[in-house]
Amino acid sequence: MRLIRDAAEFQAAMLGYRARNLRVGFVPTMGYLHAGHQSLMAAARAESDVVAVSIFVNPKQFGPSEDLARYPRDLDGDLKKCAGAKVDVVFAPEADGFYAPGFQTQVEVLEATQGLCGASRPTHFRGVTTVVLKLLMLAQPTAAFFGEKDFQQLTVIQTMVRDLSVPMAIVGVPTMREPDGLAMSSRNVFLAPDERKVALVLKRSLDAMIAAAAKGERSRETLLQEGRAVIAEAPSVRLDYLELVDARTLKATDPIAAPTRGIGAIFVGKTRLIDNCAIL
Ligand code: PAF
C-alpha cells in the first residue's frame, strides 16, 4: 500500500492507473475509520482493479461553532485498516497543504442542500461539494463510493456529478449498524455510556414510521407524529429534524409514496447524530 501526502503526486499516480485502463474505485473519508468505511472499501475492492482512499478532515464543511477541532483522528489506525482492506493507495494530505494559499473556489448545489441537514448547517454542503469535486479531480476514479448513512450528502454529490457531467459513477453503499441498530459513525466515540443508550431513539423513531407505513399509513403528519413520540421518550435528546422525503428529490411528500425515506438528526449532549431508512 502506498501512502501519498502530496496532491500533485496523488493525481499523477491515479492518472497513471487510468492510462493503463485500470478500473479505479475511490473512497473519500475523513478518517477515524470504522466498519461503515470498511464496507465502502469492500464495495470498491469488489468492483475495481485499484482502490484509493482519501483521509482528510475537511475544515470547509464545518461551521464556526462545530466540532472541527475535536473531530477524532487516528492516521496510524486508519492505515492499518486500509491495509487490511487491501487498499492500494491512501491519500492523506497535510491539513494546511490541501487548499493552496489563494484558494477561492466554491462548488454549490442549490436545491438539494436547502432543507434537512442544510437547514441547521447552512455552509456544510458547500464545503462537502467543494472538497469532493477536488478529490474526484485528483483521484480520477471510475467509481466513487459513499455511505447511505449521509443520505442527503449522497444525493447532493450525485446531483453535482450529474449536473457537471463528471465522468464517473457515484455508488451508494447501505448503512452499517451496531448490533443494537445504531448507525456507525466516527462521532459515536463522543457518546458517554448513558448517551450511547439514548442515541438509539432516532433509529427507533424511524422503525416506528416503517411499522406504521407497513400497516398502510400514508399520512405524512400521522407518520411523523409516531416518529416524534418515540424521540420524546428520551427528554435529554434534542430533535434537530425528522422528515419524510421523496428518496430521489429529498422533497417532502404528502401522502407518502414509494420511494420514501425517513431521515432525521438529533443532538445527544453536544453530539449531533444523523440516520435514515427506506420507509416505503
Ligand atoms: O462523508 C464524509 O466523510 C465527508 O463528508 C467526505 C465525503 C469525505 C467529504 O469530506
Boltz pocket constraint, residues with backbone or C-beta under 6 A from the ligand:
constraints:
  - pocket:
      binder: B
      contacts: [[A, 28], [A, 29], [A, 30], [A, 56], [A, 58], [A, 61], [A, 128], [A, 131], [A, 132], [A, 150], [A, 153]]
      max_distance: 6.0
